[in-house]
Amino acid sequence: ERNAEVVHMASYAPLLAHVDAWQWRPDLIWFDNLNVMGSPNYYVQKMFSTHRGTHVVPALSNGKPLTGKDSLYVSSTIDRKNGKLYVKIVNSSRSAKPARFTLEEFNPAREAGIETLRSDDPFSYNSMANPKLIFPSARTLIVEGRRFSITVEPLSANVLVFQAKN
């Protein structure tokens, strides 16, 4: 989302790997003769690419950039066509972290969605035996006004989706 005017296309490499003949990890999509599965990296790429805004907006806490603070990495965009605000938060630590937001210049509807990808073990991965060990989950959050607090789960990638109030 940042530097979008410079990076016009992105390609994840290596993209595909056969479960019985691969050269290295990480690969995005694994397959055998009958099945296909996404890696956790695949799901992060999917979550982030399907929740893109048209404009980057600052993600601030007490007037300071929130990203990189206390193992939290944040990016936020707004889609002016569909009236949605996307806040992407990654918690790279092994402990839950509080995050507080004030949604300035955006009046959210009462409900917001959150999609979360997480694992307790940073070395776990999906396999053909358990292809959805690490898989996104979705839930609804209640938003009261423009101030918003959330506990960001450990070792997680999250996308919050706020709809503008009509």
ChimeraX attribute file (.defattr): number of C-alpha atoms within 10 A of each C-alpha:
attribute: neighborCount
match mode: 1-to-1
recipient: residues
	/A:1	15
	/A:2	11
	/A:3	8
	/A:4	9
	/A:5	7
	/A:6	7
	/A:7	9
	/A:8	7
	/A:9	6
	/A:10	6
	/A:11	6
	/A:12	12
	/A:13	9
	/A:14	14
	/A:15	12
	/A:16	16
	/A:17	19
	/A:18	14
	/A:19	15
	/A:20	9
	/A:21	8
	/A:22	12
	/A:23	9
	/A:24	8
	/A:25	8
	/A:26	15
	/A:27	20
	/A:28	19
	/A:29	19
	/A:30	22
	/A:31	16
	/A:32	13
	/A:33	8
	/A:34	5
	/A:35	10
	/A:36	16
	/A:37	17
	/A:38	22
	/A:39	21
	/A:40	25
	/A:41	17
	/A:42	17
	/A:43	19
	/A:44	19
	/A:45	13
	/A:46	13
	/A:47	19
	/A:48	16
	/A:49	11
	/A:50	8
	/A:51	18
	/A:52	19
	/A:53	21
	/A:54	14
	/A:55	14
	/A:56	18
	/A:57	14
	/A:58	16
	/A:59	20
	/A:60	18
	/A:61	14
	/A:62	9
	/A:63	8
	/A:64	10
	/A:65	14
	/A:66	21
	/A:67	17
	/A:68	12
	/A:69	12
	/A:70	12
	/A:71	18
	/A:72	20
	/A:73	17
	/A:74	21
	/A:75	20
	/A:76	21
	/A:77	21
	/A:78	22
	/A:79	16
	/A:80	12
	/A:81	8
	/A:82	11
	/A:83	16
	/A:84	24
	/A:85	28
	/A:86	23
	/A:87	22
	/A:88	23
	/A:89	22
	/A:90	23
	/A:91	23
	/A:92	19
	/A:93	15
	/A:94	15
	/A:95	13
	/A:96	16
	/A:97	16
	/A:98	12
	/A:99	14
	/A:100	14
	/A:101	15
	/A:102	15
	/A:103	16
	/A:104	11
	/A:105	7
	/A:106	17
	/A:107	16
	/A:108	23
	/A:109	17
	/A:110	15
	/A:111	15
	/A:112	18
	/A:113	17
	/A:114	18
	/A:115	16
	/A:116	23
	/A:117	21
	/A:118	21
	/A:119	18
	/A:120	13
	/A:121	10
	/A:122	12
	/A:123	6
	/A:124	11
	/A:125	16
	/A:126	16
	/A:127	17
	/A:128	15
	/A:129	7
	/A:130	10
	/A:131	17
	/A:132	15
	/A:133	16
	/A:134	20
	/A:135	17
	/A:136	19
	/A:137	11
	/A:138	13
	/A:139	10
	/A:140	12
	/A:141	15
	/A:142	11
	/A:143	16
	/A:144	12
	/A:145	13
	/A:146	15
	/A:147	12
	/A:148	13
	/A:149	12
	/A:150	12
	/A:151	10
	/A:152	19
	/A:153	23
	/A:154	20
	/A:155	19
	/A:156	22
	/A:157	25
	/A:158	24
	/A:159	23
	/A:160	21
	/A:161	21
	/A:162	24
	/A:163	20
	/A:164	17
	/A:165	12
	/A:166	7
